[in-house]
Amino acid sequence: MAEVLNQYNEDSIKSLDWREHIRLRPGMYIGKLGDGSSMDDGIYILLKEVIDNCIDEYTMGFGKRVELKIIDGKVTIRDFGRGIPLGKVVDVVSKINTGAKYDSKAFQKSVGLNGVGTKAVNALSSTFRVEAFREGRSKAAEFERGILTNDHKEKDTTENNGTLVTFTPDDTIFKHYHFIHEYVENQIWNYCFLNAGLQINFNGRNFISKNGLLDLLQRKTNPEELRYPIIHLKGNDIELAITHTSDYGEDLYSFVNGQHTTQGGTHQAAFREAYVKVIRDFFKKDYDAADVRQSICAAVSVRVQEPVFESQTKTKLGSQIVWENGPSMKSFVLDFMAKELDNFLHKNPAVADSLKKRIEQSERERKELSGIRKLANERAKKANLHNKKLRDCRIHLNSEPPAKNKEDYQQRQLESTIFITEGDSASGSITKSRNVESQAVFSLRGKPLNCYGLTKKVVYENEEFNLLQHALNIEEGLEGLRYNNIVIATDADVDGMHIRLLIMTFFLQFFPDLVKNGHVYILETPLFRVRNKQKTIYCYTDEERQRAIAELGNKPEITRFKGLGEISPEEFAQFIGDDMRKDPVLLSQDAQIQKLLEYYMGKNTPARQSFIIDNLRVEKDLAEELAEAAAKN
């Protein structure tokens, strides 16, 4: 037997074609898969790869409009650029390392996956169709899971030049996938902000920006909370927008060649360092860097020739230079800011004065906290040695990937998750059924403190908040965040909902960037188990329960789960694995955090009382509705 297992010959060597390799190892090409509940899930990467090609055409001066439709999971994208050369339509979407981006004259600063993007979309779609329109002629090709099924002949057309791509993500790879339109709209706005004048039509709604990153910051901030008008600076291959708000933390948006680098990189680090230096030099004071950057909201966009990224999905820039034989990223950003930002502050003394007051306010707050912060951190370090609240995992978002199998490790980093739960029974079930490689559990002792309206002092005074802050590693900002997904897992009863609100209040009050950057979720667990001797169906809604009863028939056994602790670890493993359902905590673009918290977590206002009375429903009401529906059937 051992002899058979140890055989190593010609039959042991397998050569996969391009589509087989992409389908076998999708993480190498698009990061994690997911079901669409996270903004970095694979279906949004597929969308991005096709749109990136449209943007490249726009930046080359061809086609000012892109049309996008997403209906029932099917995506249609039409640009009005030059169109793929007709003789290369099949090759461009089905042969690795085929594309114009290898010709630096045609695409100096492109954003796509350099010969891989549309091939990955093709291979990972159940159906994929591409059609090019070029000088009165068109050519189309159709594929299923990367296999060519129909190679149409060229024909005459009256269509304007451009390319039309239609695809449906493969639901055997992206299980239970669904597009969240808020995520898609956020992607679209980023494209528009970075390409002023570009028009994108999404399901009939037009998106366009005239002022670039200025529009982005106006959309991301509340004008009433700004300490001074947004500073907007533009130069060759660089654009900046800067302001300060009243929120805690740093809110930074960084982009390279139109790509949103959600994990930052050399350009973001250069901006953070350069901003502090310019401010210190302008005011001739050695301010603490944390005070200068506290409450900053900024966006930085750079154009780089042949950028080097630290992952295939391009979420973190690794380039140290801007263009061949050009300046380092650090000196490029510093030289620009040292001139332009310094000039702006000299010309706008009122803005400079407001900025100075904001920095000095942060300095006072930090000094007030310094004593209690030191004691709290010492307690936290001791607690971390035997921290019973945290059952940690092995892979973290901020870990340094190993040299070997780097792509696989980076994909698992994106899957890193911490469940925040309450009670020994619930945390026990999750702890026993979790994936110890990438899933951690933090247990609450009971209902956390309502911290609405409190200062950050409470984060250090409250042992539970302080330990949670340390578990997440967010005291100094999001750059050290240890988990990509923060999942609140509470019972679906009144107490569970209250705990959920209190945790979200903690994040929104002190670490709003976690929510704004799409890291916070609510865990969905089944409300019912419907089963007979042959089959078990878990139901998340009453509608699913009714369908399960109809499917199983003959009076199946129905169990109502009232708490997470009632679900056995064996069952729980199904609900936090590959098919885990989680709802993202989303903030609308015009949401004003303090007003939102005041409404839901402040004193009982008449407006909230009226809302509760108008929307209150009890189980008896639901039971009566279900009985009526059953009688009609």
C-alpha positions in Angstrom: 0.0 0.0 0.0 2.8 2.4 1.0 4.5 1.6 -2.3 1.4 2.7 -4.3 1.0 5.9 -2.3 4.6 6.8 -2.8 4.7 6.3 -6.6 5.9 9.4 -8.4 6.1 9.0 -12.2 4.8 10.7 -15.4 1.2 10.0 -14.4 1.7 12.0 -11.2 2.3 15.2 -13.2 -0.8 17.1 -14.3 -1.0 20.1 -16.6 -4.2 22.2 -16.2 -5.4 24.4 -18.9 -6.2 28.1 -18.1 -9.9 27.6 -17.2 -9.3 24.5 -15.1 -6.6 26.3 -13.1 -8.8 29.3 -12.5 -11.8 27.2 -11.4 -9.6 25.0 -9.2 -7.8 27.9 -7.6 -10.1 30.9 -7.9 -8.6 32.5 -4.8 -5.3 33.1 -6.7 -7.2 35.3 -9.2 -10.1 37.0 -7.4 -9.3 36.6 -3.7 -12.1 35.0 -1.6 -15.4 33.7 -3.1 -18.2 34.6 -0.7 -21.8 35.1 -1.4 -21.9 38.8 -2.0 -22.5 39.9 1.6 -19.0 41.4 1.8 -17.8 44.2 -0.5 -14.6 42.2 -1.3 -16.5 39.1 -2.3 -15.6 37.5 -5.6 -18.7 38.5 -7.6 -17.7 42.2 -7.1 -14.2 41.4 -8.3 -15.7 39.8 -11.5 -17.7 43.0 -12.0 -14.7 45.2 -11.4 -12.5 43.3 -13.9 -14.9 43.9 -16.8 -15.6 47.6 -15.8 -11.8 48.2 -15.4 -11.4 47.5 -19.1 -14.1 50.1 -19.9 -12.3 52.6 -17.6 -9.0 51.9 -19.4 -10.7 52.9 -22.7 -12.0 56.1 -21.1 -8.6 57.1 -19.7 -7.1 56.6 -23.2 -9.7 59.0 -24.5 -12.3 56.7 -26.0 -15.9 56.4 -24.8 -17.3 58.6 -22.1 -20.3 56.4 -21.1 -20.6 52.9 -19.6 -24.0 51.1 -19.3 -24.4 48.5 -16.5 -27.3 46.3 -15.7 -27.7 43.6 -13.0 -31.0 41.8 -13.1 -31.6 38.5 -11.3 -27.9 37.9 -10.9 -27.1 38.4 -14.6 -24.6 41.2 -15.4 -24.5 43.2 -18.7 -21.8 45.8 -19.3 -21.5 47.9 -22.5 -18.8 50.5 -23.1 -18.4 52.8 -26.1 -14.6 52.6 -26.5 -12.7 51.3 -29.5 -14.0 47.7 -29.2 -11.9 44.6 -29.1 -10.2 44.0 -32.4 -12.6 41.5 -34.1 -9.9 38.9 -34.9 -9.0 38.7 -31.2 -12.4 38.6 -29.5 -12.1 34.9 -28.5 -8.4 35.1 -27.6 -8.8 38.2 -25.3 -11.3 36.4 -23.1 -9.9 32.9 -23.2 -6.1 32.9 -23.6 -4.0 33.8 -20.6 -1.4 36.6 -21.1 -3.3 38.0 -24.1 -4.2 41.7 -24.0 -3.2 45.2 -25.0 -1.9 46.1 -21.6 1.4 44.4 -22.4 1.9 47.2 -24.9 2.8 50.1 -22.7 2.1 52.6 -25.5 -1.5 51.6 -25.7 -2.1 51.4 -21.9 0.4 53.4 -19.9 -1.4 53.2 -16.5 -4.1 50.5 -16.7 -6.1 49.1 -13.8 -7.1 45.6 -15.0 -5.5 42.2 -14.2 -3.0 42.4 -17.1 -4.2 39.6 -19.3 -6.1 37.7 -16.6 -9.2 39.7 -15.7 -11.8 38.8 -18.3 -10.4 35.2 -18.5 -11.2 34.8 -14.8 -14.7 36.2 -15.3 -15.2 33.8 -18.2 -14.0 30.8 -16.4 -16.0 31.5 -13.2 -19.3 32.3 -15.0 -22.0 29.7 -15.9 -22.6 31.7 -19.1 -20.4 34.4 -20.6 -20.9 36.3 -23.9 -18.7 39.0 -25.5 -19.4 41.0 -28.5 -17.2 43.7 -30.1 -18.4 46.5 -32.3 -15.8 48.1 -34.6 -16.2 50.4 -37.6 -19.5 48.9 -38.7 -18.7 45.3 -38.1 -19.3 43.1 -35.1 -18.1 39.7 -33.7 -19.5 37.7 -30.8 -18.5 34.6 -28.9 -20.3 32.6 -26.2 -18.9 30.4 -23.4 -20.1 28.2 -20.6 -17.7 28.0 -17.6 -14.9 29.0 -19.9 -15.6 26.5 -22.7 -16.3 28.1 -26.1 -19.8 27.0 -27.2 -20.5 29.4 -30.1 -18.0 31.3 -32.1 -20.2 33.7 -34.3 -19.0 34.9 -37.6 -18.4 38.6 -38.2 -21.3 40.6 -39.5 -22.4 44.1 -40.3 -23.8 46.3 -37.6 -25.1 49.8 -37.0 -24.0 49.8 -33.4 -21.5 52.4 -32.2 -17.9 51.2 -31.4 -17.4 49.4 -28.1 -17.7 46.1 -26.3 -20.7 44.3 -24.8 -20.1 41.7 -22.1 -22.8 39.6 -20.4 -22.1 37.0 -17.7 -23.8 35.1 -14.9 -21.5 34.1 -12.0 -21.4 30.3 -11.6 -23.6 29.4 -8.6 -21.7 26.2 -8.0 -18.7 28.4 -7.1 -20.4 31.5 -5.7 -23.0 29.6 -3.6 -26.2 31.5 -2.8 -24.7 34.7 -4.3 -26.6 37.9 -4.5 -25.5 41.4 -5.5 -26.0 44.1 -2.8 -26.7 47.2 -4.9 -25.2 49.5 -2.3 -21.9 47.9 -2.8 -22.2 48.1 -6.6 -23.2 51.8 -6.4 -20.2 52.4 -4.1 -17.9 50.8 -6.8 -19.5 53.0 -9.5 -19.1 56.2 -7.5 -15.4 55.4 -7.0 -15.0 55.0 -10.7 -16.8 58.3 -11.3 -14.8 60.2 -8.6 -11.6 59.0 -10.1 -12.6 59.8 -13.7 -14.3 63.1 -13.6 -16.7 63.4 -16.6 -17.2 59.7 -17.0 -20.9 58.7 -17.0 -22.0 55.3 -15.8 -25.6 54.2 -16.1 -26.6 51.5 -13.6 -30.1 50.0 -14.0 -31.4 53.2 -15.4 -29.7 55.6 -12.9 -26.9 57.9 -14.0 -23.7 58.4 -12.0 -21.3 61.2 -12.8 -18.8 63.4 -11.0 -17.5 66.8 -12.1 -15.0 67.5 -9.2 -13.3 64.1 -8.6 -12.1 63.5 -5.0 -13.8 66.7 -3.8 -17.2 65.0 -4.6 -16.1 61.8 -2.9 -15.3 63.6 0.4 -18.5 65.6 0.2 -20.4 62.4 -0.2 -18.6 60.7 2.7 -18.9 63.5 5.2 -21.6 65.6 6.8 -21.2 69.3 6.0 -22.4 70.2 9.5 -19.6 68.2 11.2 -16.7 69.5 9.1 -14.1 71.6 10.9 -13.2 73.5 7.7 -14.0 73.3 4.0 -12.5 70.4 2.1 -9.0 71.0 0.8 -8.8 69.8 -2.8 -5.4 69.6 -4.6 -4.5 68.2 -8.0 -1.2 67.6 -9.9 0.3 65.4 -12.5 -0.5 61.8 -11.5 -1.8 62.8 -8.0 -5.0 64.2 -6.5 -5.8 64.8 -2.8 -8.9 65.8 -0.8 -8.5 66.5 3.0 -10.7 67.7 5.9 -11.3 67.0 9.5 -14.6 65.8 11.1 -15.7 65.3 14.7 -15.5 61.4 14.4 -12.8 59.4 16.1 -10.1 57.7 14.0 -8.7 58.2 10.5 -11.0 57.8 7.5 -8.7 57.3 4.5 -9.6 56.4 0.9 -6.7 55.5 -1.3 -6.6 54.7 -5.0 -4.0 53.6 -7.6 -4.8 53.9 -11.4 -8.5 54.0 -10.5 -8.2 50.9 -8.2 -9.6 51.3 -4.7 -6.7 50.0 -2.5 -8.8 49.0 0.5 -5.7 47.7 2.4 -3.6 50.8 1.6 0.0 50.4 0.6 3.0 52.6 -0.1 1.0 55.6 -1.4 -1.3 55.7 1.6 1.7 55.3 4.0 3.5 58.1 2.1 0.4 60.4 2.4 0.1 59.8 6.2 3.8 60.5 6.7 3.9 63.5 4.4 0.8 65.1 5.9 2.2 65.1 9.4 5.6 66.6 8.2 4.0 69.4 6.2 1.7 70.3 9.1 4.5 70.3 11.5 6.7 72.5 9.2 3.8 74.9 8.5 2.9 75.6 12.1 6.6 75.1 13.3 5.4 72.8 16.1 6.4 69.2 16.7 2.9 67.9 17.1 2.3 64.3 17.8 1.5 62.4 14.6 -1.7 60.9 16.2 -3.0 64.4 17.0 -2.4 65.6 13.5 -4.3 62.7 11.9 -7.0 62.3 14.5 -10.5 62.7 12.9 -9.0 63.3 9.5 -11.1 62.3 6.4 -9.0 62.2 3.3 -8.7 60.6 -0.2 -5.5 60.2 -2.2 -5.3 59.0 -5.8 -2.1 58.4 -7.7 -1.3 57.2 -11.2 1.7 54.8 -11.4 3.4 53.2 -14.4 3.5 49.4 -14.1 2.2 49.3 -10.4 3.3 46.4 -8.2 0.6 45.0 -5.9 0.9 42.7 -3.0 -2.0 40.5 -4.1 -3.7 39.6 -7.4 -6.9 41.5 -6.5 -4.8 44.7 -6.1 -6.0 45.8 -2.7 -2.6 46.9 -1.4 0.1 48.8 -3.4 3.7 47.6 -3.1 5.3 50.0 -5.6 8.2 52.0 -4.3 8.6 54.2 -7.4 6.0 56.1 -9.5 7.5 55.6 -12.9 10.6 54.1 -14.4 13.7 56.0 -13.2 11.3 58.3 -11.4 11.0 59.5 -7.8 10.2 57.2 -4.9 6.5 57.1 -3.9 7.5 58.7 -0.6 9.3 61.6 -2.1 6.7 62.1 -4.9 3.9 62.5 -2.4 5.9 64.6 0.0 7.2 67.0 -2.7 3.7 67.6 -4.0 2.2 68.2 -0.5 5.1 70.3 0.7 4.4 72.7 -2.2 0.7 72.5 -2.8 -0.7 72.0 0.8 1.7 74.5 2.2 0.7 77.1 -0.4 -3.0 76.4 0.3 -2.7 76.9 4.0 -0.8 80.2 3.5 -3.5 81.5 1.1 -6.3 80.3 3.4 -5.5 81.4 7.0 -9.0 80.7 8.3 -8.7 77.1 7.2 -5.2 76.9 8.7 -6.5 78.3 12.0 -9.4 75.8 12.1 -7.0 73.0 11.4 -4.7 74.1 14.2 -7.6 74.2 16.7 -8.7 70.7 15.7 -5.1 69.3 16.2 -4.8 71.1 19.6 -8.2 69.7 20.7 -6.9 66.2 19.9 -3.8 66.9 21.8 -5.7 67.9 24.9 -8.0 64.8 24.6 -5.0 62.5 24.3 -3.2 64.0 27.3 -6.4 63.7 29.4 -6.5 60.0 28.4 -2.8 59.2 28.8 -3.0 58.2 32.5 -6.0 56.0 32.3 -4.9 54.7 29.0 -1.6 53.5 30.4 -3.2 51.6 33.3 -5.9 50.1 31.0 -3.3 48.9 28.5 -1.3 47.3 31.3 -4.5 45.5 32.5 -5.2 44.4 29.0 -1.7 43.0 28.5 -2.1 40.9 31.7 -5.6 39.8 30.7 -4.3 38.8 27.3 -2.1 36.2 28.8 -5.1 34.4 30.1 -7.9 36.1 28.2 -10.9 33.9 28.7 -13.0 36.3 26.6 -11.1 35.7 23.4 -10.6 32.3 21.7 -8.2 33.4 19.0 -7.6 31.9 15.6 -4.2 31.3 13.8 -4.5 33.5 10.7 -5.1 37.2 11.0 -5.7 40.0 8.5 -2.6 41.9 9.6 -0.2 38.8 9.6 2.8 38.8 7.3 2.1 36.2 4.5 4.7 33.4 4.1 6.9 33.3 1.0 5.3 30.0 0.0 1.7 29.7 -1.0 1.3 33.5 -0.5 -1.9 33.8 -2.6 -3.6 31.0 -0.6 -2.7 32.6 2.7 -3.9 36.1 1.5 -7.2 34.6 0.6 -7.5 33.0 4.1 -6.6 36.4 5.6 -9.7 37.9 3.9 -11.7 35.1 5.5 -10.4 36.0 9.0 -13.4 36.4 11.3 -14.2 37.2 14.9 -17.6 36.4 16.3 -18.8 38.7 19.2 -21.3 36.8 21.2 -23.0 36.8 24.6 -23.3 34.0 27.2 -21.4 30.8 27.8 -23.7 28.5 25.9 -23.7 30.5 22.7 -20.0 31.2 22.8 -19.4 27.5 23.6 -21.3 26.3 20.6 -19.5 28.6 18.3 -16.1 27.9 19.8 -16.5 24.1 19.4 -17.8 24.4 15.8 -15.6 27.2 14.4 -12.6 26.9 12.0 -9.7 27.4 14.3 -7.5 28.6 11.4 -9.5 31.7 10.6 -12.4 32.1 13.1 -12.1 33.6 16.6 -14.7 34.1 19.3 -15.0 37.0 21.8 -17.5 36.4 24.6 -19.4 39.2 26.3 -20.3 39.0 30.0 -23.8 40.4 29.5 -25.3 43.6 28.0 -22.5 46.0 27.3 -22.6 49.7 28.3 -24.6 52.1 26.2 -21.8 54.4 25.2 -23.8 56.9 23.2 -22.6 60.4 24.0 -19.7 59.3 26.1 -16.0 60.2 25.4 -13.3 57.7 24.4 -12.3 57.6 28.1 -15.0 54.9 28.6 -13.2 52.6 26.2 -10.3 52.4 28.6 -12.4 52.5 31.8 -14.7 49.7 30.7 -12.7 46.5 30.9 -14.8 44.7 28.3 -14.6 47.5 25.7 -10.8 47.8 26.3 -10.3 44.0 25.8 -12.4 44.1 22.7 -10.4 47.0 21.4 -7.2 45.1 22.0 -8.5 41.9 20.5 -9.3 43.8 17.3 -6.1 45.8 17.5 -7.7 49.0 16.5 -6.5 51.4 19.2 -4.2 53.2 16.7 -6.5 52.9 13.7 -7.5 50.2 11.2 -4.1 49.5 9.7 -3.5 46.8 12.4 -7.0 45.3 12.2 -6.6 41.6 13.0 -9.9 40.3 11.5 -11.5 41.2 8.1 -15.0 40.2 9.3 -16.4 41.3 12.6 -19.6 39.3 13.1 -22.1 40.1 15.9 -23.7 36.8 16.9 -26.6 37.3 19.3 -30.0 35.7 19.9 -32.9 36.8 17.7 -35.0 37.9 20.7 -35.5 41.3 22.4 -32.4 41.0 24.6 -30.2 39.8 21.7 -31.4 42.7 19.5 -30.6 45.1 22.4 -27.1 43.7 22.7 -26.6 44.0 19.0 -27.6 47.7 19.1 -25.2 48.3 22.0 -22.2 46.8 20.2 -23.0 48.7 17.0 -23.2 51.9 19.1 -19.7 51.2 20.4 -18.3 50.8 16.9 -20.2 53.8 15.4 -19.3 56.0 18.4 -15.6 55.3 18.6 -14.5 53.2 15.5 -16.9 54.3 12.7 -14.2 53.3 10.1 -15.0 49.7 10.8 -18.5 50.1 9.6 -17.7 52.5 6.8 -15.2 50.1 5.4 -17.6 47.1 5.5 -16.1 45.0 8.3 -19.1 44.7 10.6 -21.9 42.1 10.1 -24.8 40.5 11.8 -24.9 36.7 11.9 -28.0 35.0 10.6 -28.9 31.7 12.2 -32.0 29.6 11.5 -35.1 30.2 13.4 -36.6 26.8 12.6 -35.5 23.2 12.0 -38.0 21.2 9.9 -37.3 17.5 9.4 -38.6 14.1 8.8 -36.7 10.8 8.8 -35.3 11.4 5.4 -34.4 15.1 5.3 -33.6 18.1 7.6 -34.2 21.7 6.4 -33.1 24.8 8.3 -35.3 27.8 7.9 -34.3 31.5 8.4 -37.7 33.0 7.9 -41.3 32.0 8.3 -41.7 31.9 4.6 -38.8 29.3 4.4 -40.6 27.3 7.1 -43.8 27.2 5.1 -42.0 26.0 2.0 -40.1 23.3 4.0 -43.4 22.0 5.5 -44.9 21.9 2.0 -41.9 20.1 0.7 -41.6 17.5 3.5 -45.4 17.1 4.0 -47.1 14.6 6.4 -46.6 16.7 9.6 -42.8 17.0 9.9 -41.1 17.7 13.2 -40.6 21.5 13.7 -38.2 23.0 16.2 -38.1 26.7 17.0 -34.6 27.9 18.0 -35.0 30.7 20.6 -31.3 31.2 21.3 -27.9 30.3 19.9 -27.2 28.1 22.9 -30.0 25.8 21.8 -28.2 24.9 18.6 -25.7 22.0 19.0 -22.1 22.6 18.0 -22.5 19.9 15.2 -25.4 21.9 13.7 -23.7 25.3 14.3 -20.8 24.3 12.1 -23.2 24.4 9.1 -24.2 28.0 9.9 -20.7 29.5 10.2 -19.0 27.6 7.4 -19.0 28.1 3.6 -22.7 28.7 3.6 -22.7 31.2 6.5 -25.3 33.9 6.1 -24.4 37.3 7.4 -26.0 40.7 6.9 -23.6 43.6 6.4 -24.1 46.7 8.6 -24.4 49.4 5.9 -24.4 53.1 6.3 -26.1 55.1 3.6 -23.8 57.7 2.0 -25.8 60.6 3.6 -26.0 59.0 7.0 -25.1 61.3 9.9 -23.7 59.0 12.6 -24.3 61.2 15.6 -27.9 61.9 14.6 -28.4 58.2 13.9 -27.1 57.3 17.3 -29.2 60.0 19.0 -32.4 58.7 17.4 -31.9 55.0 18.3 -29.7 55.2 21.5 -30.5 58.6 23.0 -33.3 59.4 25.4 -36.7 58.2 24.3 -37.8 60.8 21.8 -41.4 61.2 20.6 -40.2 60.4 17.1 -38.8 57.0 18.1 -41.8 56.2 20.3 -44.1 56.8 17.3 -41.9 54.7 15.1 -41.9 51.8 17.5 -45.7 52.0 17.9 -46.3 52.1 14.2 -44.0 49.2 13.4 -44.5 46.9 16.4 -45.4 43.4 15.6 -45.7 40.4 18.0 -45.5 36.7 17.4 -49.3 36.4 17.8 -49.8 38.8 14.8 -47.3 36.7 12.7 -49.0 33.5 13.7 -52.4 34.8 12.7 -51.0 35.9 9.3 -49.4 32.5 8.7 -52.7 30.8 9.7 -54.6 33.0 7.2 -52.0 32.2 4.5 -52.2 28.5 5.2 -56.1 28.6 5.0 -55.9 30.4 1.6 -53.6 27.6 0.3 
